[in-house]
Structures are given as C-alpha cells and as structure tokens.
C-alpha cells in the first residue's frame, strides 16, 4: 500500500514530503478520518465526510475539497493500492506558515491520505472478548472534534497496553465517556447504553451503524451516559471503531464483566453488523 495522496498528487510514500513548518507537525493543528474499505468500497463514506466537515468547522479550517472531490480521490487511492480491504487515513492540516499560535492568513491547507491493510478483527476477541481498564478522561473539552492532536489518547492507550488491556475506558465527572480510540456501550438488563453525542465523545461512525441496527431490530438502546458504578456492574461492555468493529469487553480492571464471556446482546449485534457490512451499505 505504497501509494499516498498529497496536495493533489498520488505518489509513492517514500517520495511524499511535507514542510517542517507545517502546522500539523509543529502544533498538531489538523483533523483526520479513518475509513474502512471492504472489497474496494469505502464503508459509510458520507458519514465520514460529514464528520470531517464538522471537525474542520470546529477548528475553523476550510475544507480543501468538495465531498465529490474527496470521494474521487479516495476511490482512486484505494484502486492504486490494489482495492480489497483497506484502512484509509486522511488528514487536513492548516498548512505551512511561520510558527505562531494564532491562525495564519491566506494559507493553503495540507491534504494527505494513505491506506494500510485492514487487519481482520482477531477471532479471539469474538470468542473470548478483550480486556479494558478504567482511567480518568484526561482529554480536552472538544472530544467531538477528530483532531490529530492525540497525545492524551496515545498516553491512555499505552497505559492500557502496559496493563495487558486492549482499551482504556474513560471516566469524566463520574460518568463513562468512551474509549481512548473507540466508543463504548454498556448493557444493563437488556438495554444498550452509550454516551450521548456532545463535546465529551467522538461521534463515531460505527456508533451510528450500531444505533441504526439496534433501532431496526427492536434492541433497546438509550443514548445516555452510565456512571462508573453502573459500568462496573454491567452485564456486557462493548467498544466500537472503524478498524475494530464491535468488540466485547469481558474483563474490566481485572474483574470479569457479567459471565466473563461475550454476551448474548453483543452476539446479536455482531451478527447483524456483519450482515450490514455484507449488504455493502455505503
Ligand atoms: N478512532 N472515539 C475515539 C476517541 C476514536 O479515536 C475513535 C476511532 C472512535 C470511533 O469512531 P469511528 O467509529 O468513527 O471509527 C471513537 C480511529 C479508528 C483512530 O483514531 O484510528
């Protein structure tokens, strides 16, 4: 997956160069998207492009391209990289300017996209589930913006890894917000809870699909945050993201979640999610 896109050109990754004065490099001043590609087709592209626009609006950056321009260039990149299953990554930074905290005037944004192999979700997650730990949500107040400034997320994820866990579930003001790189769900007495869309969570595209599936199949789901004690008593916990789909968490802070195996509500959701993917929903 050698071909990348940079500011209007497709070229081998080794030849792609960005200035050291790029505000993405110096200030983390940019936003991004990660889009799964199944059998050469971008999954939920419209949702991802809408969220990209929302992130750009959130940081007062102009979108360098229309949605159809994005669609064309991303589809071309997928094709250049051999189609099949891929994980597309795109980012837009405010551009190249002398280092200064305030926004530069009249600068062209840097637009970059690359693709990598989409790793199949490990079978072990499906049969046994994965572990998570709880950590304080140390991130900023605009978690709805998909900013490239990921140092807090990276630190949280590293702590999870060092504790032998897949994900860190984040607690803010006593409530579960989301994972360090995923949205989170809790099942209590058959009802699925996920935090509402506000500035405390990223409006996940996978989360939208989960909600759509739940609604279409009469699975009770509430967009309500749960407290830390509710989380610890949950029958089931799941996390979701574009690259990992919906993963059951069966161990939380070293203790089994519910029966300690992927629960029946997750089983149903995962089966429906796989069907949804198969149907080629775009
Ligand atoms: N991350 N919340 C956070 C903080 C995330 O970083 C992600 C995804 C999600 C799930 O969003 P989506 O369903 O749209 O992928 C929620 C991506 C995959 C990443 O940073 O690599």
py3Dmol code that shows the C-alpha trace and the ligand (Angstrom):
import py3Dmol

protein = """\
ATOM      1  CA  UNK A   1       0.000   0.000   0.000  1.00  0.00           C
ATOM      2  CA  UNK A   2       2.728   2.254  -1.161  1.00  0.00           C
ATOM      3  CA  UNK A   3       0.753   4.974  -2.933  1.00  0.00           C
ATOM      4  CA  UNK A   4      -0.287   8.030  -0.947  1.00  0.00           C
ATOM      5  CA  UNK A   5      -2.097  11.240  -1.820  1.00  0.00           C
ATOM      6  CA  UNK A   6      -0.584  14.613  -1.011  1.00  0.00           C
ATOM      7  CA  UNK A   7      -1.914  18.022  -2.097  1.00  0.00           C
ATOM      8  CA  UNK A   8      -3.256  16.973  -5.479  1.00  0.00           C
ATOM      9  CA  UNK A   9      -0.802  14.190  -6.404  1.00  0.00           C
ATOM     10  CA  UNK A  10      -0.594  10.443  -5.999  1.00  0.00           C
ATOM     11  CA  UNK A  11       2.924   9.271  -5.310  1.00  0.00           C
ATOM     12  CA  UNK A  12       4.938   6.571  -3.513  1.00  0.00           C
ATOM     13  CA  UNK A  13       5.024   7.161   0.256  1.00  0.00           C
ATOM     14  CA  UNK A  14       8.826   7.493   0.269  1.00  0.00           C
ATOM     15  CA  UNK A  15       8.576  10.465  -2.088  1.00  0.00           C
ATOM     16  CA  UNK A  16       5.852  12.323  -0.183  1.00  0.00           C
ATOM     17  CA  UNK A  17       7.274  15.295   1.689  1.00  0.00           C
ATOM     18  CA  UNK A  18       5.760  17.894   3.991  1.00  0.00           C
ATOM     19  CA  UNK A  19       7.461  21.062   5.222  1.00  0.00           C
ATOM     20  CA  UNK A  20       8.834  21.145   8.780  1.00  0.00           C
ATOM     21  CA  UNK A  21       6.808  24.378   9.118  1.00  0.00           C
ATOM     22  CA  UNK A  22       3.541  22.527   8.561  1.00  0.00           C
ATOM     23  CA  UNK A  23       1.226  23.396  11.447  1.00  0.00           C
ATOM     24  CA  UNK A  24       0.286  19.739  11.737  1.00  0.00           C
ATOM     25  CA  UNK A  25       3.901  18.939  12.574  1.00  0.00           C
ATOM     26  CA  UNK A  26       4.600  21.934  14.833  1.00  0.00           C
ATOM     27  CA  UNK A  27       1.244  22.418  16.565  1.00  0.00           C
ATOM     28  CA  UNK A  28      -0.875  19.336  15.910  1.00  0.00           C
ATOM     29  CA  UNK A  29      -3.162  21.754  14.077  1.00  0.00           C
ATOM     30  CA  UNK A  30      -5.228  19.404  11.962  1.00  0.00           C
ATOM     31  CA  UNK A  31      -8.090  16.930  11.802  1.00  0.00           C
ATOM     32  CA  UNK A  32      -8.388  13.402  10.426  1.00  0.00           C
ATOM     33  CA  UNK A  33     -10.599  10.472   9.489  1.00  0.00           C
ATOM     34  CA  UNK A  34     -10.136   6.710   9.396  1.00  0.00           C
ATOM     35  CA  UNK A  35     -12.402   4.951   6.890  1.00  0.00           C
ATOM     36  CA  UNK A  36     -12.648   1.170   6.472  1.00  0.00           C
ATOM     37  CA  UNK A  37     -12.734  -0.177   2.924  1.00  0.00           C
ATOM     38  CA  UNK A  38     -14.377  -3.540   2.253  1.00  0.00           C
ATOM     39  CA  UNK A  39     -13.838  -5.240  -1.116  1.00  0.00           C
ATOM     40  CA  UNK A  40     -12.624  -1.962  -2.564  1.00  0.00           C
ATOM     41  CA  UNK A  41     -15.605   0.077  -1.321  1.00  0.00           C
ATOM     42  CA  UNK A  42     -15.437   2.826   1.301  1.00  0.00           C
ATOM     43  CA  UNK A  43     -17.802   1.988   4.183  1.00  0.00           C
ATOM     44  CA  UNK A  44     -20.065   4.834   5.346  1.00  0.00           C
ATOM     45  CA  UNK A  45     -18.143   7.403   3.307  1.00  0.00           C
ATOM     46  CA  UNK A  46     -20.906  10.017   3.534  1.00  0.00           C
ATOM     47  CA  UNK A  47     -20.876   9.857   7.339  1.00  0.00           C
ATOM     48  CA  UNK A  48     -17.090  10.142   7.441  1.00  0.00           C
ATOM     49  CA  UNK A  49     -17.081  13.162   5.093  1.00  0.00           C
ATOM     50  CA  UNK A  50     -19.835  14.829   7.121  1.00  0.00           C
ATOM     51  CA  UNK A  51     -17.824  14.327  10.308  1.00  0.00           C
ATOM     52  CA  UNK A  52     -14.697  15.644   8.564  1.00  0.00           C
ATOM     53  CA  UNK A  53     -16.625  18.809   7.715  1.00  0.00           C
ATOM     54  CA  UNK A  54     -17.823  19.102  11.325  1.00  0.00           C
ATOM     55  CA  UNK A  55     -14.239  18.705  12.604  1.00  0.00           C
ATOM     56  CA  UNK A  56     -12.977  21.349  10.140  1.00  0.00           C
ATOM     57  CA  UNK A  57     -15.776  23.711  11.194  1.00  0.00           C
ATOM     58  CA  UNK A  58     -14.894  23.002  14.825  1.00  0.00           C
ATOM     59  CA  UNK A  59     -11.315  24.220  14.324  1.00  0.00           C
ATOM     60  CA  UNK A  60     -12.296  26.967  11.832  1.00  0.00           C
ATOM     61  CA  UNK A  61     -10.479  25.420   8.895  1.00  0.00           C
ATOM     62  CA  UNK A  62     -11.698  25.471   5.319  1.00  0.00           C
ATOM     63  CA  UNK A  63     -12.387  22.150   3.640  1.00  0.00           C
ATOM     64  CA  UNK A  64      -9.922  21.986   0.720  1.00  0.00           C
ATOM     65  CA  UNK A  65     -12.273  19.762  -1.309  1.00  0.00           C
ATOM     66  CA  UNK A  66     -15.937  19.155  -2.027  1.00  0.00           C
ATOM     67  CA  UNK A  67     -17.365  15.788  -0.981  1.00  0.00           C
ATOM     68  CA  UNK A  68     -17.295  14.556  -4.579  1.00  0.00           C
ATOM     69  CA  UNK A  69     -13.628  15.553  -4.886  1.00  0.00           C
ATOM     70  CA  UNK A  70     -12.854  13.656  -1.679  1.00  0.00           C
ATOM     71  CA  UNK A  71     -14.826  10.648  -2.931  1.00  0.00           C
ATOM     72  CA  UNK A  72     -12.968  10.597  -6.247  1.00  0.00           C
ATOM     73  CA  UNK A  73      -9.513  10.951  -4.780  1.00  0.00           C
ATOM     74  CA  UNK A  74     -10.122   8.386  -2.038  1.00  0.00           C
ATOM     75  CA  UNK A  75     -11.535   5.879  -4.525  1.00  0.00           C
ATOM     76  CA  UNK A  76      -8.546   6.418  -6.789  1.00  0.00           C
ATOM     77  CA  UNK A  77      -6.177   5.878  -3.849  1.00  0.00           C
ATOM     78  CA  UNK A  78      -7.957   2.642  -2.920  1.00  0.00           C
ATOM     79  CA  UNK A  79      -7.634   1.422  -6.502  1.00  0.00           C
ATOM     80  CA  UNK A  80      -3.963   2.402  -6.758  1.00  0.00           C
ATOM     81  CA  UNK A  81      -3.350   0.339  -3.638  1.00  0.00           C
ATOM     82  CA  UNK A  82      -4.956  -2.796  -5.050  1.00  0.00           C
ATOM     83  CA  UNK A  83      -8.550  -2.489  -3.743  1.00  0.00           C
ATOM     84  CA  UNK A  84      -9.673  -5.310  -1.388  1.00  0.00           C
ATOM     85  CA  UNK A  85      -9.931  -4.467   2.329  1.00  0.00           C
ATOM     86  CA  UNK A  86      -8.059  -1.362   3.460  1.00  0.00           C
ATOM     87  CA  UNK A  87      -7.981   1.235   6.225  1.00  0.00           C
ATOM     88  CA  UNK A  88      -7.952   4.687   4.672  1.00  0.00           C
ATOM     89  CA  UNK A  89      -6.472   7.519   6.685  1.00  0.00           C
ATOM     90  CA  UNK A  90      -6.858  11.148   5.685  1.00  0.00           C
ATOM     91  CA  UNK A  91      -5.791  14.326   7.381  1.00  0.00           C
ATOM     92  CA  UNK A  92      -6.055  18.025   6.728  1.00  0.00           C
ATOM     93  CA  UNK A  93      -3.761  20.462   8.489  1.00  0.00           C
ATOM     94  CA  UNK A  94      -3.986  24.247   8.470  1.00  0.00           C
ATOM     95  CA  UNK A  95      -0.921  24.368   6.221  1.00  0.00           C
ATOM     96  CA  UNK A  96       2.610  25.735   6.174  1.00  0.00           C
ATOM     97  CA  UNK A  97       3.375  29.020   7.967  1.00  0.00           C
ATOM     98  CA  UNK A  98       5.987  30.520  10.323  1.00  0.00           C
ATOM     99  CA  UNK A  99       5.370  29.083  13.787  1.00  0.00           C
ATOM    100  CA  UNK A 100       2.784  31.139  15.658  1.00  0.00           C
ATOM    101  CA  UNK A 101      -0.132  30.131  17.874  1.00  0.00           C
ATOM    102  CA  UNK A 102      -2.611  32.359  16.033  1.00  0.00           C
ATOM    103  CA  UNK A 103      -4.032  31.193  12.714  1.00  0.00           C
ATOM    104  CA  UNK A 104      -2.059  32.338   9.649  1.00  0.00           C
ATOM    105  CA  UNK A 105      -3.889  34.238   6.897  1.00  0.00           C
ATOM    106  CA  UNK A 106      -4.162  33.041   3.305  1.00  0.00           C
ATOM    107  CA  UNK A 107      -2.521  29.667   3.826  1.00  0.00           C
ATOM    108  CA  UNK A 108      -3.435  26.578   1.783  1.00  0.00           C
ATOM    109  CA  UNK A 109      -4.312  23.544   3.918  1.00  0.00           C
ATOM    110  CA  UNK A 110      -2.192  20.407   3.588  1.00  0.00           C
ATOM    111  CA  UNK A 111      -4.306  17.452   2.449  1.00  0.00           C
ATOM    112  CA  UNK A 112      -2.903  13.972   2.909  1.00  0.00           C
ATOM    113  CA  UNK A 113      -4.322  10.470   2.554  1.00  0.00           C
ATOM    114  CA  UNK A 114      -2.816   7.000   2.834  1.00  0.00           C
ATOM    115  CA  UNK A 115      -4.048   3.463   3.066  1.00  0.00           C
ATOM    116  CA  UNK A 116      -2.933   0.439   5.043  1.00  0.00           C
ATOM    117  CA  UNK A 117      -4.097  -3.158   5.174  1.00  0.00           C
ATOM    118  CA  UNK A 118      -7.276  -3.506   7.233  1.00  0.00           C
ATOM    119  CA  UNK A 119      -6.363  -6.026   9.913  1.00  0.00           C
ATOM    120  CA  UNK A 120      -9.077  -8.640  10.360  1.00  0.00           C
ATOM    121  CA  UNK A 121     -10.648  -8.426  13.821  1.00  0.00           C
ATOM    122  CA  UNK A 122      -8.857 -11.169  15.804  1.00  0.00           C
ATOM    123  CA  UNK A 123     -11.036 -14.241  16.302  1.00  0.00           C
ATOM    124  CA  UNK A 124     -10.020 -14.240  19.973  1.00  0.00           C
ATOM    125  CA  UNK A 125     -11.950 -11.008  20.562  1.00  0.00           C
ATOM    126  CA  UNK A 126     -15.069 -12.686  19.232  1.00  0.00           C
ATOM    127  CA  UNK A 127     -14.736 -15.926  21.171  1.00  0.00           C
ATOM    128  CA  UNK A 128     -13.191 -14.669  24.425  1.00  0.00           C
ATOM    129  CA  UNK A 129     -13.597 -10.913  24.330  1.00  0.00           C
ATOM    130  CA  UNK A 130     -10.929  -8.389  25.299  1.00  0.00           C
ATOM    131  CA  UNK A 131      -9.757  -6.665  28.479  1.00  0.00           C
ATOM    132  CA  UNK A 132     -10.124  -2.985  29.355  1.00  0.00           C
ATOM    133  CA  UNK A 133      -9.119  -0.766  32.243  1.00  0.00           C
ATOM    134  CA  UNK A 134     -10.790   2.401  33.516  1.00  0.00           C
ATOM    135  CA  UNK A 135      -8.780   5.619  33.536  1.00  0.00           C
ATOM    136  CA  UNK A 136      -9.609   9.279  34.124  1.00  0.00           C
ATOM    137  CA  UNK A 137     -10.529  11.057  30.882  1.00  0.00           C
ATOM    138  CA  UNK A 138      -7.596  13.467  30.680  1.00  0.00           C
ATOM    139  CA  UNK A 139      -8.517  14.794  27.217  1.00  0.00           C
ATOM    140  CA  UNK A 140      -9.688  18.292  26.290  1.00  0.00           C
ATOM    141  CA  UNK A 141     -13.225  19.710  26.175  1.00  0.00           C
ATOM    142  CA  UNK A 142     -13.764  19.207  22.416  1.00  0.00           C
ATOM    143  CA  UNK A 143     -13.608  15.449  22.018  1.00  0.00           C
ATOM    144  CA  UNK A 144     -16.286  15.657  19.308  1.00  0.00           C
ATOM    145  CA  UNK A 145     -13.585  17.083  17.004  1.00  0.00           C
ATOM    146  CA  UNK A 146     -11.422  14.382  15.416  1.00  0.00           C
ATOM    147  CA  UNK A 147      -8.173  16.294  15.942  1.00  0.00           C
ATOM    148  CA  UNK A 148      -4.760  14.858  15.079  1.00  0.00           C
ATOM    149  CA  UNK A 149      -3.596  16.112  18.494  1.00  0.00           C
ATOM    150  CA  UNK A 150      -3.727  12.632  20.028  1.00  0.00           C
ATOM    151  CA  UNK A 151      -1.152  12.771  22.834  1.00  0.00           C
ATOM    152  CA  UNK A 152      -3.681  12.168  25.663  1.00  0.00           C
ATOM    153  CA  UNK A 153      -5.318   9.299  23.718  1.00  0.00           C
ATOM    154  CA  UNK A 154      -1.905   7.863  22.979  1.00  0.00           C
ATOM    155  CA  UNK A 155      -0.870   8.011  26.655  1.00  0.00           C
ATOM    156  CA  UNK A 156      -4.139   6.366  27.726  1.00  0.00           C
ATOM    157  CA  UNK A 157      -3.849   3.615  25.136  1.00  0.00           C
ATOM    158  CA  UNK A 158      -0.231   2.962  26.157  1.00  0.00           C
ATOM    159  CA  UNK A 159      -1.302   2.635  29.811  1.00  0.00           C
ATOM    160  CA  UNK A 160      -3.958   0.136  28.712  1.00  0.00           C
ATOM    161  CA  UNK A 161      -1.409  -1.853  26.720  1.00  0.00           C
ATOM    162  CA  UNK A 162       1.004  -1.935  29.665  1.00  0.00           C
ATOM    163  CA  UNK A 163      -1.840  -3.251  31.856  1.00  0.00           C
ATOM    164  CA  UNK A 164      -2.426  -6.078  29.349  1.00  0.00           C
ATOM    165  CA  UNK A 165      -5.656  -4.475  28.084  1.00  0.00           C
ATOM    166  CA  UNK A 166      -6.941  -3.597  24.622  1.00  0.00           C
ATOM    167  CA  UNK A 167      -8.608  -0.351  25.581  1.00  0.00           C
ATOM    168  CA  UNK A 168      -8.899   2.306  28.281  1.00  0.00           C
ATOM    169  CA  UNK A 169     -12.473   3.229  29.216  1.00  0.00           C
ATOM    170  CA  UNK A 170     -12.540   6.854  30.226  1.00  0.00           C
ATOM    171  CA  UNK A 171     -14.312   8.367  33.213  1.00  0.00           C
ATOM    172  CA  UNK A 172     -15.162  12.071  33.351  1.00  0.00           C
ATOM    173  CA  UNK A 173     -17.092  13.572  36.284  1.00  0.00           C
ATOM    174  CA  UNK A 174     -18.111  10.075  37.391  1.00  0.00           C
ATOM    175  CA  UNK A 175     -19.508   9.027  34.000  1.00  0.00           C
ATOM    176  CA  UNK A 176     -18.183   6.756  31.238  1.00  0.00           C
ATOM    177  CA  UNK A 177     -17.475   8.832  28.139  1.00  0.00           C
ATOM    178  CA  UNK A 178     -15.840   6.475  25.600  1.00  0.00           C
ATOM    179  CA  UNK A 179     -12.641   4.530  24.947  1.00  0.00           C
ATOM    180  CA  UNK A 180      -9.252   6.098  24.154  1.00  0.00           C
ATOM    181  CA  UNK A 181      -9.837   5.179  20.484  1.00  0.00           C
ATOM    182  CA  UNK A 182     -13.396   3.842  20.447  1.00  0.00           C
ATOM    183  CA  UNK A 183     -16.968   4.484  21.517  1.00  0.00           C
ATOM    184  CA  UNK A 184     -18.240   2.495  24.468  1.00  0.00           C
ATOM    185  CA  UNK A 185     -21.504   0.660  25.218  1.00  0.00           C
ATOM    186  CA  UNK A 186     -22.841  -0.891  28.377  1.00  0.00           C
ATOM    187  CA  UNK A 187     -25.674  -3.429  28.534  1.00  0.00           C
ATOM    188  CA  UNK A 188     -27.798  -3.376  31.682  1.00  0.00           C
ATOM    189  CA  UNK A 189     -30.906  -5.589  31.917  1.00  0.00           C
ATOM    190  CA  UNK A 190     -31.048  -5.955  28.136  1.00  0.00           C
ATOM    191  CA  UNK A 191     -30.789  -2.228  27.351  1.00  0.00           C
ATOM    192  CA  UNK A 192     -27.749  -0.873  25.498  1.00  0.00           C
ATOM    193  CA  UNK A 193     -26.428   2.450  26.818  1.00  0.00           C
ATOM    194  CA  UNK A 194     -23.965   4.696  25.010  1.00  0.00           C
ATOM    195  CA  UNK A 195     -22.971   8.245  25.899  1.00  0.00           C
ATOM    196  CA  UNK A 196     -24.919  10.942  24.017  1.00  0.00           C
ATOM    197  CA  UNK A 197     -23.323  12.943  21.209  1.00  0.00           C
ATOM    198  CA  UNK A 198     -21.814  16.013  22.822  1.00  0.00           C
ATOM    199  CA  UNK A 199     -18.348  17.534  23.244  1.00  0.00           C
ATOM    200  CA  UNK A 200     -17.299  14.693  25.578  1.00  0.00           C
ATOM    201  CA  UNK A 201     -17.263  11.972  22.897  1.00  0.00           C
ATOM    202  CA  UNK A 202     -16.350  11.495  19.267  1.00  0.00           C
ATOM    203  CA  UNK A 203     -19.496  10.922  17.196  1.00  0.00           C
ATOM    204  CA  UNK A 204     -18.313   7.551  15.931  1.00  0.00           C
ATOM    205  CA  UNK A 205     -19.463   6.355  12.539  1.00  0.00           C
ATOM    206  CA  UNK A 206     -19.521   2.751  13.785  1.00  0.00           C
ATOM    207  CA  UNK A 207     -21.636   4.028  16.697  1.00  0.00           C
ATOM    208  CA  UNK A 208     -24.160   5.407  14.176  1.00  0.00           C
ATOM    209  CA  UNK A 209     -24.347   1.994  12.498  1.00  0.00           C
ATOM    210  CA  UNK A 210     -24.804   0.254  15.881  1.00  0.00           C
ATOM    211  CA  UNK A 211     -27.651   2.639  16.742  1.00  0.00           C
ATOM    212  CA  UNK A 212     -29.275   2.149  13.320  1.00  0.00           C
ATOM    213  CA  UNK A 213     -29.070  -1.635  13.697  1.00  0.00           C
ATOM    214  CA  UNK A 214     -30.457  -1.556  17.246  1.00  0.00           C
ATOM    215  CA  UNK A 215     -33.409   0.608  16.178  1.00  0.00           C
ATOM    216  CA  UNK A 216     -34.170  -1.514  13.128  1.00  0.00           C
ATOM    217  CA  UNK A 217     -34.152  -4.711  15.194  1.00  0.00           C
ATOM    218  CA  UNK A 218     -36.041  -3.623  18.306  1.00  0.00           C
ATOM    219  CA  UNK A 219     -32.962  -3.817  20.503  1.00  0.00           C
ATOM    220  CA  UNK A 220     -33.486  -1.289  23.318  1.00  0.00           C
ATOM    221  CA  UNK A 221     -30.795   1.414  23.144  1.00  0.00           C
ATOM    222  CA  UNK A 222     -30.509   4.662  25.053  1.00  0.00           C
ATOM    223  CA  UNK A 223     -28.080   7.486  24.297  1.00  0.00           C
ATOM    224  CA  UNK A 224     -27.394   8.070  27.983  1.00  0.00           C
ATOM    225  CA  UNK A 225     -24.099   8.044  29.858  1.00  0.00           C
ATOM    226  CA  UNK A 226     -23.697   5.484  32.643  1.00  0.00           C
ATOM    227  CA  UNK A 227     -21.944   6.109  35.947  1.00  0.00           C
ATOM    228  CA  UNK A 228     -18.716   4.369  36.935  1.00  0.00           C
ATOM    229  CA  UNK A 229     -20.562   2.074  39.422  1.00  0.00           C
ATOM    230  CA  UNK A 230     -23.061   1.135  36.670  1.00  0.00           C
ATOM    231  CA  UNK A 231     -20.161   0.357  34.346  1.00  0.00           C
ATOM    232  CA  UNK A 232     -18.607  -1.913  36.958  1.00  0.00           C
ATOM    233  CA  UNK A 233     -21.920  -3.779  37.416  1.00  0.00           C
ATOM    234  CA  UNK A 234     -22.693  -4.065  33.701  1.00  0.00           C
ATOM    235  CA  UNK A 235     -23.925  -7.307  32.148  1.00  0.00           C
ATOM    236  CA  UNK A 236     -21.960  -6.536  28.970  1.00  0.00           C
ATOM    237  CA  UNK A 237     -19.492  -3.891  27.802  1.00  0.00           C
ATOM    238  CA  UNK A 238     -18.501  -3.278  24.163  1.00  0.00           C
ATOM    239  CA  UNK A 239     -16.295  -0.841  22.301  1.00  0.00           C
ATOM    240  CA  UNK A 240     -16.566   0.109  18.634  1.00  0.00           C
ATOM    241  CA  UNK A 241     -14.430   1.730  15.970  1.00  0.00           C
ATOM    242  CA  UNK A 242     -13.999   1.710  12.209  1.00  0.00           C
ATOM    243  CA  UNK A 243     -10.997  -0.602  12.381  1.00  0.00           C
ATOM    244  CA  UNK A 244     -12.182  -2.959  15.177  1.00  0.00           C
ATOM    245  CA  UNK A 245     -15.954  -3.038  14.527  1.00  0.00           C
ATOM    246  CA  UNK A 246     -17.763  -4.004  17.758  1.00  0.00           C
ATOM    247  CA  UNK A 247     -15.583  -5.765  20.344  1.00  0.00           C
ATOM    248  CA  UNK A 248     -16.913  -7.298  23.569  1.00  0.00           C
ATOM    249  CA  UNK A 249     -15.015  -6.363  26.733  1.00  0.00           C
ATOM    250  CA  UNK A 250     -15.112  -9.339  29.072  1.00  0.00           C
ATOM    251  CA  UNK A 251     -12.574  -8.244  31.698  1.00  0.00           C
ATOM    252  CA  UNK A 252     -12.668  -4.793  33.290  1.00  0.00           C
ATOM    253  CA  UNK A 253      -9.942  -3.749  35.711  1.00  0.00           C
ATOM    254  CA  UNK A 254      -9.042  -7.422  36.152  1.00  0.00           C
ATOM    255  CA  UNK A 255     -12.620  -8.491  37.025  1.00  0.00           C
ATOM    256  CA  UNK A 256     -14.971 -10.458  34.748  1.00  0.00           C
ATOM    257  CA  UNK A 257     -17.752  -8.487  33.083  1.00  0.00           C
ATOM    258  CA  UNK A 258     -21.053 -10.348  33.582  1.00  0.00           C
ATOM    259  CA  UNK A 259     -20.301 -14.022  32.936  1.00  0.00           C
ATOM    260  CA  UNK A 260     -16.835 -13.161  31.629  1.00  0.00           C
ATOM    261  CA  UNK A 261     -17.659 -14.212  28.061  1.00  0.00           C
ATOM    262  CA  UNK A 262     -19.083 -12.251  25.089  1.00  0.00           C
ATOM    263  CA  UNK A 263     -22.747 -11.742  25.990  1.00  0.00           C
ATOM    264  CA  UNK A 264     -25.936 -12.514  24.056  1.00  0.00           C
ATOM    265  CA  UNK A 265     -26.722  -8.890  23.178  1.00  0.00           C
ATOM    266  CA  UNK A 266     -23.238  -8.470  21.668  1.00  0.00           C
ATOM    267  CA  UNK A 267     -23.640 -11.794  19.805  1.00  0.00           C
ATOM    268  CA  UNK A 268     -26.801 -10.492  18.187  1.00  0.00           C
ATOM    269  CA  UNK A 269     -25.333  -7.068  17.415  1.00  0.00           C
ATOM    270  CA  UNK A 270     -22.195  -8.563  15.888  1.00  0.00           C
ATOM    271  CA  UNK A 271     -24.196 -10.926  13.661  1.00  0.00           C
ATOM    272  CA  UNK A 272     -26.350  -8.009  12.467  1.00  0.00           C
ATOM    273  CA  UNK A 273     -23.267  -5.821  11.992  1.00  0.00           C
ATOM    274  CA  UNK A 274     -21.608  -8.475   9.810  1.00  0.00           C
ATOM    275  CA  UNK A 275     -24.807  -8.729   7.758  1.00  0.00           C
ATOM    276  CA  UNK A 276     -24.907  -4.937   7.389  1.00  0.00           C
ATOM    277  CA  UNK A 277     -21.333  -4.984   6.072  1.00  0.00           C
ATOM    278  CA  UNK A 278     -22.121  -7.843   3.691  1.00  0.00           C
ATOM    279  CA  UNK A 279     -25.034  -5.916   2.275  1.00  0.00           C
ATOM    280  CA  UNK A 280     -22.446  -3.424   1.130  1.00  0.00           C
ATOM    281  CA  UNK A 281     -24.046  -0.419   2.828  1.00  0.00           C
ATOM    282  CA  UNK A 282     -22.010   2.607   1.810  1.00  0.00           C
TER     283      UNK A 282
END
"""
ligand_1 = """\
21
LIG
N -10.521 6.132 16.160
N -13.708 7.641 19.855
C -12.404 7.892 19.650
C -11.676 8.708 20.649
C -11.761 7.387 18.497
O -10.460 7.667 18.292
C -12.497 6.581 17.591
C -11.880 5.996 16.345
C -13.854 6.339 17.848
C -14.708 5.514 16.922
O -15.065 6.249 15.778
P -15.357 5.517 14.390
O -16.417 4.517 14.655
O -15.833 6.613 13.515
O -14.084 4.879 13.921
C -14.430 6.881 18.988
C -9.891 5.807 14.927
C -10.225 4.461 14.371
C -8.392 6.060 15.040
O -8.061 7.073 15.657
O -7.588 5.317 14.483
"""
view = py3Dmol.view(width=600, height=400)
view.addModel(protein, "pdb")
view.setStyle({"model": 0}, {"cartoon": {"style": "trace"}})
view.addModel(ligand_1, "xyz")
view.setStyle({"model": 1}, {"stick": {}})
view.zoomTo()
view.show()
